[in-house]
Amino acid sequence: MSQPVQPPNQPQQPFGGQPVDGNPYAGQPGQPAPAAPTGNPYGQQPPTPTGNPFAGQQPGQGAPFGGGAPFTPAPPARNNVLLGVAVALGAAIVAGILYGVIAGSIEREVGYAAVGVGFLVGFAASKVGGSNPAVIAASAVFSIGAVYVGQLIGISMILADLAQIPFSEVVGDHFDSVTKAWSEEADFMTYLFLGLGAVAAVGGAKKAG
């Protein structure tokens, strides 16, 4: 009795294995099963670059190469008292000469000019030395001296014009006559201008500070 002939091209099981419990993705024993689809077509894709190399850093992390945040230098402190006093003296000399030339040219004193002398001295000194009380006090004292020197220069210019002699000769040879003339001509307005210079110096120092 002949054996039954198997039909040709009998379908084979995929990958040579048999389905396990109805799971077509189960592999052969000892082989890892392929990952089942998760339903998220983007789940296995690498993160898309954003163009920012620091985008992945957490807040508070330092910059690469250990640099950290850039350092902003603090503004220099303006507390050099000695330099501030020196500036006050220099400004008083310059302002006093200018004040004297103005007073001698118009042959009278101007209150606004005295205020300008004090303000200039106090402002310049405080810009350099800060709002130190010593700088402000020096500015007030030097401003009084500047106004006084300016008054002497103005009187010298007037005397030189009256006597028809050089200004340098009046200052060099007759300076005692100049101071005597100042004492005789000094009045309330003369001392008021001295006080205005000191007050303006304090105001200029506070303005700069």
C-alpha positions as CSV (number, residue, x, y, z in Angstrom):
1,M,0.0,0.0,0.0
2,S,1.5,3.3,-1.1
3,Q,2.2,6.3,1.2
4,P,0.2,9.5,0.7
5,V,2.2,12.2,-1.2
6,Q,2.7,15.5,0.5
7,P,1.5,18.4,-1.6
8,P,4.3,20.5,-3.0
9,N,5.3,24.0,-1.8
10,Q,3.8,23.5,1.7
11,P,3.9,26.9,3.5
12,Q,6.6,27.2,6.1
13,Q,6.3,28.9,9.4
14,P,8.1,32.4,9.4
15,F,11.6,32.4,10.7
16,G,11.4,28.6,11.2
17,G,9.5,29.0,14.5
18,Q,6.0,28.2,15.6
19,P,3.6,30.8,16.9
20,V,3.5,31.0,20.7
21,D,0.1,31.5,22.2
22,G,-1.0,33.3,19.1
23,N,1.9,35.9,19.2
24,P,3.3,36.1,15.7
25,Y,6.3,38.1,17.0
26,A,7.6,35.4,19.3
27,G,10.9,34.1,18.1
28,Q,12.7,30.9,18.6
29,P,13.7,29.8,22.0
30,G,16.9,31.6,23.1
31,Q,16.4,34.5,20.7
32,P,15.2,38.0,21.8
33,A,11.8,38.9,20.6
34,P,11.6,41.9,18.3
35,A,10.3,45.0,19.9
36,A,6.6,45.5,19.4
37,P,5.5,48.8,17.9
38,T,4.5,51.4,20.5
39,G,2.1,53.3,18.3
40,N,4.4,56.5,18.5
41,P,6.2,56.9,15.1
42,Y,8.6,59.3,16.7
43,G,9.5,57.3,19.8
44,Q,12.8,55.9,18.5
45,Q,13.9,59.0,16.7
46,P,17.0,61.0,18.0
47,P,16.3,64.5,19.4
48,T,16.2,67.1,16.8
49,P,19.2,69.6,17.1
50,T,18.0,73.1,17.9
51,G,21.2,75.0,16.9
52,N,21.9,76.1,20.5
53,P,24.9,74.1,21.9
54,F,23.8,75.0,25.4
55,A,20.1,74.1,25.1
56,G,20.6,70.9,27.1
57,Q,22.2,72.5,30.1
58,Q,20.3,72.9,33.3
59,P,19.8,76.4,34.8
60,G,22.7,77.4,37.0
61,Q,25.3,75.3,35.1
62,G,28.5,77.2,34.2
63,A,29.7,78.0,30.7
64,P,31.9,75.4,28.9
65,F,35.6,75.2,29.6
66,G,34.9,76.2,33.2
67,G,34.6,79.9,32.4
68,G,31.4,80.6,34.3
69,A,29.4,83.8,33.9
70,P,31.3,86.9,32.6
71,F,32.6,89.1,35.4
72,T,31.5,92.7,35.4
73,P,34.1,94.9,37.1
74,A,32.8,97.3,39.8
75,P,33.1,101.0,39.1
76,P,36.2,102.6,40.7
77,A,35.5,104.1,44.1
78,R,35.9,107.9,44.2
79,N,37.3,108.2,47.7
80,N,40.8,109.6,47.2
81,V,40.8,112.5,49.7
82,L,44.2,113.8,49.1
83,L,43.7,113.9,45.3
84,G,40.4,115.6,45.8
85,V,41.9,118.3,48.0
86,A,44.7,118.8,45.4
87,V,42.1,119.2,42.7
88,A,40.2,121.7,44.8
89,L,43.4,123.8,45.3
90,G,44.2,123.7,41.6
91,A,40.6,124.6,40.6
92,A,40.6,127.5,43.1
93,I,43.8,129.0,41.7
94,V,42.5,128.9,38.1
95,A,39.0,130.1,39.0
96,G,40.4,132.9,41.2
97,I,42.5,134.2,38.4
98,L,39.6,134.1,36.0
99,Y,37.4,135.9,38.6
100,G,40.0,138.6,39.0
101,V,40.4,139.2,35.3
102,I,36.6,139.6,34.9
103,A,36.4,141.9,37.9
104,G,39.3,144.0,36.8
105,S,38.0,144.2,33.2
106,I,34.6,145.6,34.2
107,E,36.0,147.3,37.3
108,R,33.3,145.8,39.5
109,E,32.6,142.5,41.2
110,V,29.8,140.2,40.1
111,G,28.0,137.9,42.4
112,Y,27.3,135.3,39.8
113,A,31.0,135.1,39.1
114,A,31.7,134.4,42.8
115,V,29.1,131.7,42.8
116,G,30.6,130.2,39.7
117,V,34.1,130.1,41.3
118,G,32.8,128.1,44.3
119,F,30.7,125.8,42.3
120,L,33.5,124.9,40.0
121,V,35.9,124.2,42.9
122,G,33.5,122.0,44.8
123,F,32.3,120.1,41.7
124,A,35.8,119.3,40.5
125,A,37.0,118.3,43.9
126,S,34.1,116.0,44.6
127,K,34.3,114.4,41.2
128,V,37.7,113.1,42.1
129,G,37.7,112.8,45.9
130,G,34.0,111.8,46.4
131,S,31.7,113.2,49.0
132,N,34.2,113.1,51.8
133,P,33.6,115.8,54.4
134,A,37.3,116.7,54.3
135,V,37.0,117.3,50.5
136,I,33.9,119.4,50.9
137,A,35.5,121.5,53.7
138,A,38.6,122.1,51.7
139,S,36.6,123.1,48.7
140,A,34.7,125.7,50.8
141,V,37.9,127.2,52.2
142,F,39.7,127.2,48.9
143,S,36.7,128.9,47.3
144,I,36.9,131.7,49.8
145,G,40.6,132.1,49.0
146,A,39.9,132.1,45.3
147,V,37.4,134.9,45.5
148,Y,39.8,136.9,47.7
149,V,42.6,136.4,45.3
150,G,40.3,137.4,42.5
151,Q,39.4,140.6,44.3
152,L,43.1,141.4,44.7
153,I,43.8,140.8,41.0
154,G,40.9,143.0,40.1
155,I,42.1,145.8,42.3
156,S,45.7,145.4,40.9
157,M,44.3,145.7,37.4
158,I,42.4,148.8,38.3
159,L,45.5,150.4,40.0
160,A,47.7,149.5,37.1
161,D,45.3,151.2,34.7
162,L,45.0,154.3,36.8
163,A,48.8,154.6,37.4
164,Q,49.6,153.7,33.8
165,I,52.1,151.1,35.0
166,P,52.4,147.4,34.2
167,F,50.3,144.9,36.1
168,S,53.3,142.9,37.1
169,E,54.9,146.0,38.7
170,V,51.8,146.6,40.8
171,V,51.7,143.0,42.0
172,G,55.5,142.7,42.5
173,D,56.4,146.1,43.9
174,H,53.2,147.5,45.4
175,F,51.3,144.5,46.6
176,D,51.0,146.0,50.1
177,S,49.2,148.9,48.5
178,V,46.8,146.5,46.9
179,T,46.0,144.7,50.2
180,K,45.6,148.1,51.9
181,A,43.2,149.2,49.2
182,W,41.2,146.0,49.6
183,S,40.8,146.6,53.3
184,E,39.7,150.2,52.8
185,E,37.2,149.3,50.1
186,A,35.8,146.2,51.6
187,D,32.2,146.4,52.6
188,F,29.2,144.1,53.1
189,M,29.1,143.0,49.5
190,T,32.8,142.1,49.5
191,Y,32.3,139.7,52.4
192,L,29.0,138.5,50.9
193,F,30.8,137.4,47.8
194,L,33.3,135.5,49.9
195,G,30.5,133.7,51.6
196,L,28.7,132.9,48.3
197,G,31.9,131.2,47.1
198,A,31.9,128.9,50.1
199,V,28.2,128.1,49.8
200,A,28.5,127.4,46.1
201,A,31.4,125.1,46.7
202,V,29.4,122.9,49.1
203,G,26.5,122.9,46.5
204,G,28.9,121.9,43.7
205,A,30.4,119.1,45.8
206,K,26.9,117.7,46.6
207,K,25.9,118.0,42.9
208,A,29.0,116.0,41.8
209,G,28.5,113.4,44.5
